[in-house]
Amino acid sequence: MIAYSLNAKGMISLVDSDSAFSVLVKELLPLGFKGLVVGGILAALMSSLASLFNSSATLFTVDFYMKYKPNAPEKELVKVGRIATVVVVVLGILWIPVMKGLGKVLYAYLQDVQSLLAPGIAAVFLLGIASKRTTPAAGLIGLSAGFVLGMTRLALKIFAAGINPDGLIYNVFLAPNWLHYEIVLFFIVIAIMIVTSMVTKKSDPEAIKGLYIGSATAEQKAITRASWNNWDLVFSGIVIVVIIGFYIYFW
């Protein structure tokens, strides 16, 4: 809003809304403060990237590599973690053209990508806690199906220029609004999981006790009840009311 007002008065030259912050820093701040702002941004960027790379290396090393080589020496694990970090950096660089192909606004890009990944995860989580009949195979197949269908739309959006707008592929994967596609994808994954659960081996009841609705023991219920109080309910209700209000206002 400040950038818009200053641009209207001719005090700054604003090309688009995405460049508001950089234009304000460039044209309004004195030289020393510009350096402080840039240094702060770089420090925040380095901190975020460092935590991301460290988490990625730890995830791959501990959850995957150590599962297949549990007796690997620590020196080897450090080497594997470094290699994993390099791979993540390279994949991040290769992903930049994908981001450019999906849109110019970062927030819209994030929403678009999340809408393709979230339905499969949400469907598996929902059925997993809602019914003990959901099998491990159904969860794996549901996640895989949601990922494949989501990434198919993502890949087609990048190469949308070469796709016939009157063809079946365009009408199925690209024509629907991203919110509508997300809803349909959610129910497709649920249907796939239900069918898969009917024909695959069920989980051991003892292994999933307390993980789905209605299976918690009295002790587990007591621990859960002790983790929240009435104030948590009040504040949660306020948040829900505010969210509903935003939905109604912007509908």
N, C-alpha and C positions, 0 to 999 in steps of 0.2 A: 504494500500500500504506500509506503514511504517512497519507494522507487517510482511508482506510478505517478504520485503527486509531483515529485521533483521533475520527472520527465515531461509532464503536462505544462509545468512552468518554464521549461527550457533550461533547467539547471544541470541536467544530465542528458546523455544521449542513449536511450534504451532501445535496443534492437528487438528483443523479445523478453518475455517474463522469466525465462530460464536464466538469463544473464543478469538479473537484477542485483544479486549479491556481489558478483564480480565487478559490475559497473560502479556500485556504491563504494566498494573498497578502492577501486582504481581512481575514481574522480573526486572523492570527498576526503579520504583519509590522507594525512601528511605522510611523508616518506617513511619515517620511523615506525609509525603505527601499521603501515602496509606490511612491513617486514614482520612485525609481531603477529599479525593476522595470518599471513602466509605460513609463518613458522608454526603457529598453533594448528592450522589445518594439516600441515605435513606431519606434525607429531601425532595428531589424532588418526590420520591415515595409516601411519607406520604402526601405531599401536593396534588398530583394528586388523591390519593385515598380519601382524605378528601373531595375534591371538588366533586368527583364522588358520594360518599355516600350522601353528602348533597343534591346534585341535585336529586338523586334518591328518597330520602325521601320527598323532597319538591314536586316532580312530583306526587308521589303517594298520598300524603296528600292533596295537593291543587286541583289537577285535577281529582282525583277519590273520595277520602274519603269525602272531603267537599261538593262534588256534591250531595251525598246521605245524609249527615248530616251537612247541612249548619250552623246550630246553635250549633255545637259542641264546648265546651269550649277549651281554648287554651291549658290547661293542657292535655286534651285528645288528641289534635292534636300533641303535642310533644311526647306523648307516642306512638301514631300510627307511627310517623316518626322514632322513635327509632326501633320499631318492623320492619318497612320496611327496615331500614338499615341492621339489623341482617339478614333478609331474603336475601337481595342482596349479603351480604358477603357469606352466605351459598351457594347460587346459583353459585357464582363465584368460590368457592372451588370445587363444584361438576362439574363445567365446565372444570376443568384442564385435566381430562382424555380425554375429547373431543378434546382439543387442541393437546394433544399428539398423538391422533389417526389420526389427519388430516395432520400432517407433522412436521418436525423438525425445519423449518425456520419460524420465527415469521411473517416476511413480507408475505411469501407465504400463511400462515394461514389467515392473515387479508384479503388478496386479495380474497382468496377462499370463506370466509364467506361473505364478502361484495358482491361478485358476486351473491350470492344466495338471498340476501335481497334487493339489489338495483333495479333489474329489475321491481319488483312489485311496488315499490315506484315511480320509474321514469315513469312507464306507467300511473299510476293514476295521477301523477302531470301533465304529458303531456296532457292527454285527458281532465283533469279538466280545464286547461287554454286554450286549443285549441277549445273547443266546449261547448256551453251552453246546449247541449242535454245530456251531461253526467250527470247522476242522482246520488244522494247521495248513493243509494243502490249499484249502479255500482262501486262506489269508494270503498265501504266497502267490497264488494265481490271480487273486483280486488286485494285489499290488502291481503285479506284472502287467495285467490287462490295462489298469488305469494309467500306468506309465507309458505303455506302447501307444494307446489311443491319444493320450495327451501330447506326447512327443511327435506323433504323426501330424497333428494339427500345427504344432510349432514348426516342424520342418516345412510343411506346405505353405505356411505364412511367409517364410523366408523366400521361397521360390514361387510366390503367388502370381508373379507377372507372366510366367510361362504356362499357367493352368487355364484351361478353357472355362470361362465363367458360366457356361451353360451345361457343363458336364456334371456327372454324378459326384465325382470327388470334391469338386468345388462346393456343390450344394450340401453335401454331407458334412464336410470338415471345415470349410471356410465361410460359407454364407451365414450360418447361425451367429447371433451375438455371443460374445465370449461368456456372458452370464448364463445364457440358455444352454450353451454347449457344456458348461460346467455342471448344470443341473442334470442334463441327460446323461453325462458321463458318470455321475454319482449313482444313478439308478441302474445303469448298465453294469457297473461293477458289483452292485448289490445282487442283481439277478445272476451274474456269473458265480458269485460266491455261494448263493443259495443252491444252485444246481450242482456245483462242485462238492458242497457239503453233503449232498444226498448220495454221492457215489464214492466218497473217500472215507478213510478210516477216521473215527472220532478220537478226540483227545482223551487221555487218562483223566477221569474225574478228579482224582486227588491232585494231579499236577496243575489243574486250573481252578482249584477251589479258592474263592476269594477274588477271582479276576473278572467274574461276570455278575450281573445283577442277581441278587437273591442268594448268592453262595457264600457271602461273608459270615464268618463265625461271630459269636457274641463278643469275643475278645477283639476281633478286628473292627467290629462296629463301635466298640467303646473307644478304641484308639482314634478312629476317624472322628467320633463325636467330640473328643477332647481337643481336636486340632482346630476347632472354630468356635466362635461365640456369637452372641446376638448382634454385636457391632458388625461382624463380618456379613451377616445377613442384611443389615440395614444398608451398608455401603454397596453390597452387591446389588441390592434392589435399586439403589440410586443409579448405578451404572447401567443397569438394564433399562430403566425408564429413560435415561438420557439417550441411549442407543436407539430405542424405539422412537423417541421424539425426532431424532435425526432422520430415521428412515421415513417417517411420516412427512416431515418437512420437505425432504428432497425427492419424494416419490414421483 
